[in-house]
Amino acid sequence: MDTLSTTDLLHDALGGGQAAWRELVGRYAPLVWQIARAHRLSLADAADVSQNTWITLAEKAGTIRTPERLGAWLATTARRECLRVIGARSREVSTDQVEWIVQQDDYSPEAAVLRSDRDDLLWRAFEQLSQRCRSLLGLMAFAPELSYAQLAKAVGVANASVSTTRARCLDLLRRKLAVFGMPEGATG
């Protein structure tokens, strides 16, 4: 069957020829696989993309207007399928993130335990900060009405460095929380 053109193979496949389908898959499977892997998909996702590309061909083979361009059609279909998989993956929320995100108005026992665990990690990380960082962040959290001048005087830094010191302290706190296993954004 190697001598048959793609147009002939597609025509035979549409007529139910299993050998024609096998030949088409044999010719174009490496192309579809290469496209899936070029999108840096896992092996499982690449296999799904490949399978879905072939299913789409089986469903739409009769609508292909230029069968001699089947390779380009398969490549486009595979790329679209890759983008669909990547888009679906980016919308997924990991279970690590879900367990830490607790609504403040949720008073269930499970939510209370999650809040307690989250707060314990937050305080453990906070205690590892320098005295200056603990003082500054503590004042900003529990006395938000203080001006930068008042904060600077209380902590012993220049007025102009309150903002940069605060940013450094928060960054250090985030890094310590990450070491403890708390996902970023889970403290809210």
Phi and psi in degrees as a GROMACS rama.xvg file:
@    title "Ramachandran Plot"
@    xaxis  label "Phi"
@    yaxis  label "Psi"
@TYPE xy
-58.0079  -24.2057  ASP-2
-82.511  -13.028  THR-3
-74.7717  143.705  LEU-4
-75.1068  164.092  SER-5
-59.8968  -39.2712  THR-6
-60.7106  -45.4106  THR-7
-64.6859  -42.8871  ASP-8
-61.921  -44.6371  LEU-9
-64.2595  -40.0792  LEU-10
-61.9972  -46.2945  HIS-11
-63.6922  -40.4949  ASP-12
-63.3695  -41.5308  ALA-13
-62.4108  -29.5129  LEU-14
-80.0394  0.829168  GLY-15
100.324  8.23956  GLY-16
-73.401  108.921  GLY-17
-66.3992  -36.26  GLN-18
-64.2075  -35.8018  ALA-19
-66.7903  -41.1549  ALA-20
-61.7826  -46.4515  TRP-21
-59.5237  -40.8497  ARG-22
-65.84  -42.7368  GLU-23
-61.4584  -45.3075  LEU-24
-63.2911  -42.8154  VAL-25
-60.8749  -37.3456  GLY-26
-73.2587  -40.9066  ARG-27
-109.214  -7.27164  TYR-28
-58.7094  -42.2632  ALA-29
-60.5656  -36.6718  PRO-30
-63.7743  -48.5943  LEU-31
-61.9003  -43.8978  VAL-32
-63.9915  -42.7138  TRP-33
-61.4125  -39.7681  GLN-34
-65.4466  -43.9405  ILE-35
-62.0149  -43.962  ALA-36
-71.9799  -29.4739  ARG-37
-65.8891  -21.977  ALA-38
-86.738  9.43578  HIS-39
59.1673  37.838  ARG-40
-81.488  154.303  LEU-41
-65.158  167.163  SER-42
-59.992  -41.1234  LEU-43
-65.3477  -44.4363  ALA-44
-66.4919  -38.1432  ASP-45
-64.4129  -39.0532  ALA-46
-64.5586  -40.2645  ALA-47
-63.423  -43.5024  ASP-48
-59.9733  -46.2037  VAL-49
-60.003  -49.2074  SER-50
-60.6578  -45.2575  GLN-51
-66.8631  -31.4849  ASN-52
-64.6434  -44.7502  THR-53
-68.6575  -35.6815  TRP-54
-63.4245  -42.9796  ILE-55
-61.3194  -40.5101  THR-56
-62.0146  -44.927  LEU-57
-60.4154  -37.8129  ALA-58
-74.3369  -33.4995  GLU-59
-115.523  9.84654  LYS-60
-56.6131  -36.3467  ALA-61
-70.3194  -13.9812  GLY-62
-97.5578  -3.93336  THR-63
-72.5064  118.464  ILE-64
-80.265  -30.8447  ARG-65
-124.86  83.5597  THR-66
-58.5389  -26.603  PRO-67
-67.2541  -14.5506  GLU-68
-103.967  27.2968  ARG-69
-57.8977  -37.678  LEU-70
-59.0423  -44.6646  GLY-71
-65.9241  -39.0391  ALA-72
-62.7361  -44.2873  TRP-73
-65.1805  -40.1594  LEU-74
-62.6157  -44.3766  ALA-75
-64.4598  -43.0914  THR-76
-63.3424  -42.5241  THR-77
-64.2098  -42.3862  ALA-78
-61.3908  -44.7461  ARG-79
-62.4098  -39.4691  ARG-80
-66.2701  -39.5145  GLU-81
-60.4305  -45.7673  CYS-82
-64.6265  -35.2818  LEU-83
-64.0492  -44.2838  ARG-84
-64.3513  -44.5654  VAL-85
-62.8497  -42.4726  ILE-86
-63.7958  -40.4847  GLY-87
-66.3505  -38.3852  ALA-88
-65.1826  -38.5085  ARG-89
-71.0968  -21.4615  SER-90
-85.4264  -13.787  ARG-91
-72.0009  143.09  GLU-92
-110.426  126.419  VAL-93
-67.6997  152.925  SER-94
-65.8325  -26.6905  THR-95
-61.5746  -40.8185  ASP-96
-71.4252  -40.7031  GLN-97
-62.2591  -42.576  VAL-98
-67.2101  -22.2015  GLU-99
-91.6124  -20.7545  TRP-100
-85.124  107.838  ILE-101
-125.607  129.423  VAL-102
-69.8395  138.171  GLN-103
-64.518  -25.6398  GLN-104
-92.6775  10.4585  ASP-105
-90.6572  114.092  ASP-106
-107.125  17.5381  TYR-107
-68.9923  157.84  SER-108
-59.0531  -37.4767  PRO-109
-63.3639  -43.1337  GLU-110
-65.1218  -38.6926  ALA-111
-63.199  -41.6233  ALA-112
-65.3064  -44.5314  VAL-113
-62.2233  -42.1524  LEU-114
-62.7543  -41.8999  ARG-115
-63.1248  -45.3849  SER-116
-62.3119  -43.9065  ASP-117
-62.0783  -45.7064  ARG-118
-64.9422  -38.0587  ASP-119
-60.9687  -44.1486  ASP-120
-64.2331  -41.2568  LEU-121
-61.0812  -45.3929  LEU-122
-69.414  -35.7967  TRP-123
-61.4654  -43.3356  ARG-124
-67.4308  -41.2429  ALA-125
-60.6977  -40.6367  PHE-126
-65.6526  -21.9131  GLU-127
-84.6769  -6.24813  GLN-128
-74.572  162.608  LEU-129
-66.654  162.07  SER-130
-58.8403  -41.4801  GLN-131
-60.5676  -46.2353  ARG-132
-64.7692  -43.6101  CYS-133
-61.415  -42.5726  ARG-134
-64.0827  -48.9963  SER-135
-63.3878  -50.9486  LEU-136
-65.6137  -37.5011  LEU-137
-63.2189  -45.9253  GLY-138
-63.2585  -41.5977  LEU-139
-66.4198  -34.3144  MET-140
-77.7717  -41.2111  ALA-141
-103.238  -7.92525  PHE-142
-138.289  63.7013  ALA-143
-64.6182  -13.5763  PRO-144
-77.6919  -11.128  GLU-145
-69.2989  140.086  LEU-146
-79.2387  167.94  SER-147
-62.635  -34.7815  TYR-148
-63.9834  -42.2261  ALA-149
-67.7875  -40.3875  GLN-150
-63.4657  -43.9374  LEU-151
-59.6379  -43.4386  ALA-152
-66.2195  -42.2898  LYS-153
-66.8156  -35.7594  ALA-154
-92.6452  -22.4222  VAL-155
87.3963  40.5265  GLY-156
-127.952  167.677  VAL-157
-72.9683  150.551  ALA-158
-52.11  -43.8211  ASN-159
-69.0026  -19.0745  ALA-160
-98.297  1.94723  SER-161
-60.8626  -46.1253  VAL-162
-64.1143  -45.4819  SER-163
-70.2691  -36.0403  THR-164
-64.8899  -42.9606  THR-165
-59.1332  -45.4445  ARG-166
-62.579  -43.0858  ALA-167
-64.3287  -41.5599  ARG-168
-65.7718  -41.9869  CYS-169
-65.4287  -38.9265  LEU-170
-63.9079  -42.8773  ASP-171
-63.1385  -40.8789  LEU-172
-62.8529  -43.2893  LEU-173
-59.7151  -44.105  ARG-174
-64.4375  -39.9784  ARG-175
-65.9966  -40.0031  LYS-176
-63.5725  -38.7016  LEU-177
-63.7924  -37.8207  ALA-178
-63.0568  -35.8957  VAL-179
-77.1768  -8.82375  PHE-180
97.449  11.2923  GLY-181
-89.213  123.711  MET-182
-65.6473  150.324  PRO-183
-61.3395  137.366  GLU-184
88.2805  2.30574  GLY-185
-90.8961  2.73665  ALA-186
-87.0568  -8.34373  THR-187
